[in-house]
């Protein structure tokens, strides 16, 4: 019987990464808590982690320089500091989160127009109902695609 054996020197095939944004329930709690704490203005912050697996390692709340209930602006100084710290740890900024104080968790036209990076995850925390609702999206060339949020049990 002839057959081929795997070459032990060949690089291992990486396990496939499930689609979506991967984070812990504590990350969801941090985002919601920050957004509730900034209410009635929109809360915002950055997500750092592994871009290859879309895994969040840390939630980094930031100031909303717009100080508005309708739009957000991440403080550029905080963004730079968070980006540099992530790089020093071998990570990257992989997304942004912000709240919608009076609407559903779906990117607004302003959110789409301001989406800075097509590789990022855009998380929207809606506070307009009794219980906060969180959804994640990819925004590429103005097109919005919802993605699953994967939270391990």
Secondary structure, DSSP 8 states (H G I E B T S, - for coil): -------TTS--------SSEEE-HHHHHHHHHHHHHHTTS--EEEEEEETTTTEEEEEEEE-BTT--SS---B-HHHHHHHHHHHHHTT-EEEEEEEEESSS-SS--HHHHHT---TTSEEEEEE-SSSS-EEEEEEEETTEEEEE-EEE--
